[in-house]
Amino acid sequence: MRTKMVAGNWKMNKTLQEGVALATELKEALKQQTPKCEVVIATPFIHLASVAQVIEGSPIRLAAENCADKAQGAYTGEVSAAMVRSTGAEYCIIGHSERRAYYHEDYSILREKVLLALENGLKPIFCIGEVKEEREANIHEQVVKDQLEGSVFNLTAEQFAQVTLAYEPVWAIGTGLTATPAQAQEMHAFIRKTVAEKYGAQVADDTTILYGGSCNAKNAAELFANPDVDGGLIGGASLKAPDFCTIIAAR
């Protein structure tokens, strides 16, 4: 039985004090509703240790938004997977389209990040998805397949079982555009089929696949109703506790 999940990606938002306040508000709000899914918040690195203390004893799990592709050493400004794990985080977002686009993270870099995350006891939330031009050229399925083959299909079946996939059509991130429920289901079904071809039907059926890309309190229920959409990776709507709780309830 695969895990249903709603994960919030705070991106580069909230000071430490604001982040602690948001985590506290979310913890209190979730005392009023029993989540039917795994709830994860991904915070900036500087928030992790403080937020871990805030959410202790709650159903909320903690994620980093990134980790380094090196284990340790003279890499000024980088944060290793071991450092992330030491804060209490359980998950790590890897391969977000913003990291690919702005910081030129290619398949080999992402492959190293996934391996280091796994070696240090972190569960990767691995992002895949096409840009607008690739969707319009009708090569979106091949693009997503290449992303999987390039960075996570080197894993053993046991390692891959620790990975959550997040399909985010890049043209829908922060644009207000959203894939239709039919488009989301079509791509999620394709991704599950691609995983099945690599690892077998059982692994594919157990793989959690999230939808991201302007998923919000208004459209979450319709998106989550699809049989292959197991939840969401939420951006802007995760920065307000009431909106995020509405999305959690939709799952």
C-alpha positions as CSV (number, residue, x, y, z in Angstrom):
1,M,0.0,0.0,0.0
2,R,1.7,3.2,-1.1
3,T,1.9,6.2,1.1
4,K,-0.4,9.2,0.5
5,M,1.4,12.5,1.1
6,V,1.1,16.2,1.1
7,A,4.4,18.0,1.3
8,G,5.0,21.7,1.5
9,N,8.0,23.3,-0.1
10,W,8.7,26.7,1.5
11,K,11.4,27.6,-1.0
12,M,13.3,30.8,-0.1
13,N,10.6,32.2,2.0
14,K,10.2,33.0,5.7
15,T,12.9,34.2,8.2
16,L,13.8,31.8,10.9
17,Q,11.4,33.4,13.3
18,E,8.6,33.4,10.7
19,G,9.3,29.8,9.9
20,V,9.1,28.7,13.5
21,A,5.8,30.6,13.8
22,L,4.3,28.9,10.7
23,A,5.4,25.5,11.9
24,T,3.8,26.2,15.3
25,E,0.6,27.4,13.7
26,L,0.5,24.3,11.5
27,K,1.1,21.9,14.5
28,E,-1.7,23.5,16.4
29,A,-4.1,23.4,13.5
30,L,-3.4,19.7,12.9
31,K,-4.5,19.0,16.4
32,Q,-8.0,19.8,15.2
33,Q,-7.9,17.4,12.3
34,T,-6.3,13.9,12.0
35,P,-4.4,13.8,8.7
36,K,-5.2,10.8,6.5
37,C,-1.8,11.2,4.8
38,E,1.9,11.8,5.6
39,V,2.4,15.6,6.1
40,V,5.8,16.9,5.3
41,I,7.2,20.5,5.4
42,A,10.4,21.3,3.5
43,T,12.1,24.3,5.0
44,P,15.3,26.3,4.2
45,F,18.4,24.8,5.8
46,I,18.7,27.4,8.6
47,H,15.2,26.5,9.8
48,L,15.6,22.7,10.0
49,A,16.9,22.2,13.6
50,S,14.5,24.8,15.1
51,V,11.5,23.5,13.2
52,A,12.3,19.9,14.2
53,Q,12.0,20.9,17.8
54,V,8.7,22.7,17.2
55,I,7.0,19.7,15.4
56,E,8.3,17.0,17.7
57,G,5.4,14.8,18.8
58,S,3.2,15.9,15.9
59,P,2.3,14.1,12.7
60,I,4.4,16.6,10.7
61,R,7.6,15.3,9.1
62,L,10.6,17.4,8.1
63,A,12.4,17.8,4.8
64,A,15.3,19.8,3.4
65,E,14.8,21.5,0.1
66,N,18.2,20.3,-1.2
67,C,21.5,18.7,-0.2
68,A,25.0,18.8,-1.6
69,D,26.4,16.3,-4.1
70,K,29.5,15.9,-2.0
71,A,29.8,14.0,1.4
72,Q,32.0,16.6,3.1
73,G,35.1,18.8,2.6
74,A,36.1,22.1,1.3
75,Y,32.8,23.2,-0.3
76,T,32.1,26.5,1.2
77,G,28.4,27.2,1.6
78,E,27.2,23.7,0.9
79,V,25.1,21.5,3.2
80,S,25.7,17.8,3.2
81,A,23.1,15.0,3.5
82,A,24.7,14.0,6.8
83,M,24.2,17.5,8.1
84,V,20.6,17.6,7.0
85,R,19.9,14.2,8.7
86,S,21.5,15.4,11.9
87,T,18.8,18.1,12.2
88,G,16.1,15.6,12.5
89,A,14.9,15.8,8.9
90,E,13.7,12.6,7.3
91,Y,13.2,13.7,3.7
92,C,15.1,15.8,1.1
93,I,13.8,17.3,-2.1
94,I,16.1,16.6,-5.0
95,G,15.9,17.6,-8.6
96,H,13.5,20.5,-8.3
97,S,13.1,22.3,-11.6
98,E,14.4,25.5,-10.0
99,R,17.6,23.7,-9.0
100,R,17.9,22.3,-12.5
101,A,17.3,25.6,-14.3
102,Y,19.0,28.1,-12.0
103,Y,21.9,26.1,-10.6
104,H,22.5,23.8,-13.6
105,E,22.1,20.5,-11.8
106,D,22.4,17.7,-14.3
107,Y,21.7,14.0,-14.2
108,S,25.1,13.1,-12.7
109,I,24.8,15.7,-9.9
110,L,21.3,14.6,-9.1
111,R,22.4,10.9,-9.1
112,E,25.0,11.7,-6.5
113,K,22.6,13.7,-4.4
114,V,20.1,10.8,-4.4
115,L,22.8,8.3,-3.4
116,L,24.1,10.5,-0.6
117,A,20.7,11.1,0.7
118,L,19.9,7.4,0.9
119,E,23.3,6.6,2.4
120,N,22.5,9.1,5.2
121,G,19.0,7.8,6.0
122,L,17.1,10.5,4.1
123,K,14.2,9.7,1.8
124,P,14.4,11.6,-1.5
125,I,11.5,13.4,-2.9
126,F,12.7,13.4,-6.5
127,C,11.2,15.9,-8.9
128,I,10.6,15.4,-12.6
129,G,8.7,17.3,-15.2
130,E,8.7,19.1,-18.6
131,V,8.9,22.7,-19.6
132,K,6.3,24.4,-21.8
133,E,8.1,23.9,-25.1
134,E,8.6,20.2,-24.4
135,R,4.9,19.8,-23.6
136,E,3.9,21.7,-26.8
137,A,6.3,19.5,-28.9
138,N,4.6,16.4,-27.4
139,I,7.9,15.0,-26.0
140,H,6.9,15.4,-22.4
141,E,6.7,11.7,-21.7
142,Q,10.2,11.1,-23.1
143,V,11.6,14.0,-21.1
144,V,10.3,12.6,-17.9
145,K,11.4,9.1,-18.8
146,D,14.9,10.5,-19.5
147,Q,15.0,12.3,-16.1
148,L,14.1,9.0,-14.3
149,E,16.7,7.0,-16.2
150,G,19.3,9.6,-15.8
151,S,19.2,10.0,-12.0
152,V,17.2,7.3,-10.1
153,F,17.0,4.2,-12.3
154,N,20.5,3.3,-11.3
155,L,19.2,2.4,-7.8
156,T,18.4,-1.1,-6.7
157,A,14.7,-1.9,-6.1
158,E,15.3,-1.7,-2.4
159,Q,16.8,1.8,-2.7
160,F,14.2,3.0,-5.1
161,A,11.5,1.9,-2.6
162,Q,12.7,4.8,-0.4
163,V,12.1,7.4,-3.2
164,T,9.0,9.5,-3.5
165,L,8.5,10.9,-7.0
166,A,7.0,14.4,-7.6
167,Y,5.7,15.2,-11.1
168,E,5.8,19.0,-11.6
169,P,5.1,20.3,-15.1
170,V,7.5,23.2,-15.1
171,W,5.0,25.4,-17.0
172,A,2.7,25.2,-14.1
173,I,5.1,26.1,-11.2
174,G,4.3,29.6,-9.9
175,T,2.5,30.6,-13.1
176,G,-1.1,30.0,-11.9
177,L,-1.5,27.4,-14.6
178,T,-2.3,23.9,-13.5
179,A,-2.4,20.7,-15.4
180,T,-6.0,19.5,-15.7
181,P,-6.9,16.5,-13.6
182,A,-6.9,14.4,-16.8
183,Q,-3.4,15.7,-17.8
184,A,-2.1,14.9,-14.3
185,Q,-3.6,11.4,-14.2
186,E,-2.2,10.7,-17.7
187,M,1.4,11.6,-16.7
188,H,1.2,9.9,-13.3
189,A,0.0,6.7,-15.0
190,F,2.8,7.0,-17.5
191,I,5.4,7.4,-14.7
192,R,4.0,4.4,-12.9
193,K,4.2,2.4,-16.1
194,T,7.8,3.5,-16.6
195,V,8.7,2.4,-13.1
196,A,7.0,-0.9,-13.6
197,E,9.0,-1.5,-16.8
198,K,12.2,-1.0,-14.7
199,Y,11.4,-2.5,-11.3
200,G,8.2,-4.5,-11.8
201,A,4.5,-4.0,-11.1
202,Q,4.7,-4.4,-7.3
203,V,7.4,-1.7,-6.9
204,A,5.5,0.6,-9.2
205,D,2.3,0.1,-7.3
206,D,4.0,0.9,-4.1
207,T,5.7,4.1,-5.4
208,T,4.2,7.4,-4.1
209,I,3.9,9.9,-6.9
210,L,2.9,13.5,-6.0
211,Y,1.6,16.3,-8.2
212,G,3.1,19.8,-8.0
213,G,2.5,22.9,-10.0
214,S,0.1,25.5,-8.7
215,C,-1.8,22.9,-6.6
216,N,-3.9,24.9,-4.1
217,A,-6.8,24.7,-1.7
218,K,-9.3,25.1,-4.6
219,N,-8.1,22.4,-7.0
220,A,-6.4,19.9,-4.7
221,A,-9.4,17.6,-4.2
222,E,-10.0,17.3,-7.9
223,L,-6.4,16.5,-8.6
224,F,-6.1,14.1,-5.7
225,A,-9.2,12.2,-6.9
226,N,-7.1,10.6,-9.7
227,P,-6.1,7.0,-8.9
228,D,-2.4,7.5,-9.7
229,V,-2.1,10.9,-7.9
230,D,-1.0,10.1,-4.4
231,G,-0.8,13.7,-3.1
232,G,0.9,16.9,-3.7
233,L,4.2,18.9,-3.5
234,I,2.8,22.3,-2.6
235,G,4.7,25.6,-3.1
236,G,3.0,28.9,-2.3
237,A,-0.1,27.4,-0.8
238,S,2.0,25.8,1.9
239,L,3.1,29.2,3.3
240,K,-0.3,29.8,4.9
241,A,-1.4,27.2,7.5
242,P,-5.2,27.4,6.7
243,D,-4.6,26.8,3.0
244,F,-2.1,24.0,3.6
245,C,-4.5,22.3,6.1
246,T,-7.3,22.5,3.5
247,I,-5.1,20.7,1.0
248,I,-4.1,18.1,3.6
249,A,-7.8,17.5,4.3
250,A,-8.4,17.0,0.5
251,R,-6.0,14.0,0.6
